[in-house]
Each structure stands twice: as structure tokens, then as C-alpha cells.
Amino acid sequence: MTNQFKNRLVENMAVNADNHLEISGLDATELAKNYGTPLYVYDIALVKNKINTFKDAFRSYEKGTQVAYASKAFSSLALYQLLAKEDVSLDVVSGGELHLAIHAGFPSERIHFHGNNKSYQELKEALSYKVGCIVVDNFREIEMINELTEELDTTVDVLIRVTPGIEAHTHEYITTGQEDSKFGFDLASNQVEEAIIRLSDLSRLNTIGLHAHIGSQIFEVTGYEAVIKKLMASSKDWANRFDFDLSVLNVGGGFGIRYTDKDEPRPLKDYANAIMGAVREQAKENDLPLPEIWIEPGRSIVGEAGTSLYSIGTNKTIPSVRKYVTVDGGMADNIRPALYQAEYTGVLANKVEADQSETVSIAGKACESGDMLIWDLSLPETTTGDLLAVFSTGAYGYSMASNYNRLPRPAVVFVENGKDFLAIRRETYADFLRLENSIDNGL
Ligand SMILES: *Cc1c(COP(=O)(O)O)cnc(C)c1O
């Protein structure tokens, strides 16, 4: 394979003798034939590989660790079942994610409940299922949890979500002091301290530590180091003044992945090593016992494992401007390019190594000019029915999918070393009608 193609492919992919893309040992054109397009294909071998990379990296840590998968990146019954077996923990942010996880048999003691507006009902469900911990986000939520623990005669472990005034971006972090965010207790204005005091009065809420999530698609470790320094120095102060122990330090997710050639993420173990190093150093510096380290990767577990397959339809050439090539999906199944100019790359899955004679822009089929998937992708000449594979679509693609223009949401197929399994079937028009009432029955 020439380098120009190899550079685009994701780990575990190959090109077979027919010049077709292979994902975890399966021909992408066969998958498209069997399941239709648009299609989400998840390479489960790669998902497991990412999980094990994190777990292995933390093995040298002296205290406990938890790798909690952030559900919002992509959730499904089968994925939750698989994660339960892989012995990771799970972040959920709604009653819906919680319900699916419980239904999948995910052990509730390994579920962490997040969110800035958990409803009374959602909190009740979480407490009834006895989730492992609730990440408390605001003062009103503390009151609600306290009331509910009394009503249900139960107790719960809580982590305090801190807005640390450190925001990490791909290549740098910024210290913002007081952060203008809807999430968590602000560190600079002493809200965290107030929360600690408030929680120490509530015997049914057991504060086990702190949580901070500083951003996403982060390529540098310095932001994590900075937040660990800040939170552990504060923890020393609180340990001296209040009944506060930092048993758990949860540093969130945000570990970067490769979407296109421009992205050069570092190996996942680098993040783990930097986090452990900073925690050890700050424990020593502040004379604190080592806390457990929890992380919450979402994108870095499922992002690169996901590939979207589309059938190519029509095209339009605007002389000396560009050529549009249209696919049978777009913003309805992957809104990231339209929502925040996310970039992707891909190949023509049925002619991977053909001469790339054209530079085209990949348009979706929705009635929005902004429904573009990729600008300026070099491809061989395409015809209707060719198969386009778009890489690294596994995170925040299907989970953000909609029925805009009444497009049915795609099927999701799991593949692993030559085997395939339909994890989520394609939506049908009958599914649309399931929710609808005829006006003949009302008004
Ligand atoms: C979104 C989110 C994550 C996961 O972020 P990724 O960038 O997908 O790793 C983890 N923790 C919290 C609190 C989040 O909001």
C-alpha cells in the first residue's frame, strides 16, 4: 500500500486483493451490501484495545483506579454489555442512559451519574438502582439528593464537580480563574468550599472526592497536570480546615484522537503516566495520602473505532469552483462538521488505491447548505453506487444523530476479527409512525 492511502487508514484496517477496504478483517463493501447504507461500523477489537491500553497504563499506580467510559460519546445495549465484561465503569448523564445501562445488566455500583440538571425523578432512579456515585453539580442538586436519601432511607457516595478555572484545548490550556460555565462549583469564588461544608452536614451523602473535566480533543498533558496541582493544593487546605478527605480524584476525559492527518495525538499511556506522575508529586508536596485516580474517556475509546459507510449518489460541478459529491447521509447521522466544523477524512471503500484524480467535497442529503461532511477530499473519479468510508466517526456521531428530514437513523454493526453483529438495526418508516397519533382520534 502506498503511503498516501496508508496515512488515511485507521489501526486494524487493510486493503484486500479486490482493492476494497477491510475493517477488522471484513470487506466494507460486503458490510454495506448486507446491512445497507448509511452504516456505522464499530471495530470492537479496537475498542477493547483502547480500554486495555488505559487499564494497563494505570496498573503501576499504588492506589485504585477507575476507567469510566463516558456514555454520551456512543451508547448501545450491546456496547454496555461489552463494557460490563471489560470491567470498566460507566458515566451516564440522564435517566435514559441509566435505564439502558441497567437494562444491559451493567453493575450499578460501577455507574457514575453526571449532569447539571438531574431531575428529581432521575435522581430517584439513580438512588433506587444504587449507583456507585453521583457527581454533584450544584447546590439545588445537593438538597434534592438529601431529601431523596431520607425518603428512600439510603446513602450515596458523591464527588463534587469542580469548575477549576483551567480549560484545556488541543494544544494548550488556559487559566481562566473564575470560569463562565454551566457545569459544577466554581473554585475561585469558594463555591467548592461551600459545597464541602454543606455536604459535611449531610450524613447520608458521603463525599469521596473531587471531579474536574477540562475539555475535549486534548493533545497535551499540561492541562491535566495543572488541574491536579490546583485541586490537590486546595484539598490540603480543606483537609486542614474541614472534615474532608480526597479519596478519589477524577480528572475527567478529553484525550485526543486522530481524525485527519493534521492530528497527531500522543499515545494514551502518556496521559495516564502524566496524570499518575502529577498526582504522586502533588501528594508528596501537600503531604496528602494518594487518592484513587478516576478518568472518563469517551472519544478516545470509541472515536477511531467507528467508520461511517455511505453510498455515493449525485454530483454537481461548478466550473472553477468545486465538485460536490453527495452521499446518502450527512448531518442527520453525523452533525459534527455542521455543528463545529469538525474535519474528517475517508477513502473510496470499493477502490481504495485507485488513482486519486479528483478533489471533491462530500455533501449530505439534508436540506441545509451547511450539511457538508468533508471539504476537499482527494478521491478517484466516483460514480453513483460507489462506497465512501469516513473514518473516526465513532464518537458523538450516532449519539447525536437525528431524524432531520425524516431520515431514518443508520444501522450500527460491530465487527471483530472477521465477525460481524448487528448492534442497532436501521430505523424504518414504521418506527416513525410508532410515535404518531392520527388527528382523527383527537381535537
Ligand atoms: C464529555 C465528557 C467526558 C468525555 O469526554 P471525551 O472528550 O469524549 O473523552 C468525560 N467527562 C465529562 C464530565 C464529560 O462531560
PDBQT file of the ligand as one rigid body, heavy atoms in Angstrom, charges set to zero:
ROOT
HETATM    1  C1  LIG A 501     -17.888  14.709  27.623  1.00  0.00    +0.000 C 
HETATM    2  C2  LIG A 501     -17.322  14.331  28.934  1.00  0.00    +0.000 A 
HETATM    3  C3  LIG A 501     -16.374  13.326  29.033  1.00  0.00    +0.000 A 
HETATM    4  C4  LIG A 501     -15.805  12.610  27.825  1.00  0.00    +0.000 C 
HETATM    5  O1  LIG A 501     -15.102  13.450  27.012  1.00  0.00    +0.000 OA
HETATM    6  P1  LIG A 501     -14.275  12.859  25.760  1.00  0.00    +0.000 P 
HETATM    7  O2  LIG A 501     -13.723  14.065  25.106  1.00  0.00    +0.000 OA
HETATM    8  O3  LIG A 501     -15.241  12.134  24.910  1.00  0.00    +0.000 OA
HETATM    9  O4  LIG A 501     -13.228  11.950  26.332  1.00  0.00    +0.000 OA
HETATM   10  C5  LIG A 501     -15.937  12.962  30.278  1.00  0.00    +0.000 A 
HETATM   11  N1  LIG A 501     -16.395  13.582  31.398  1.00  0.00    +0.000 NA
HETATM   12  C6  LIG A 501     -17.314  14.562  31.335  1.00  0.00    +0.000 A 
HETATM   13  C7  LIG A 501     -17.780  15.173  32.577  1.00  0.00    +0.000 C 
HETATM   14  C8  LIG A 501     -17.799  14.976  30.110  1.00  0.00    +0.000 A 
HETATM   15  O5  LIG A 501     -18.695  15.957  30.063  1.00  0.00    +0.000 OA
ENDROOT
TORSDOF 0
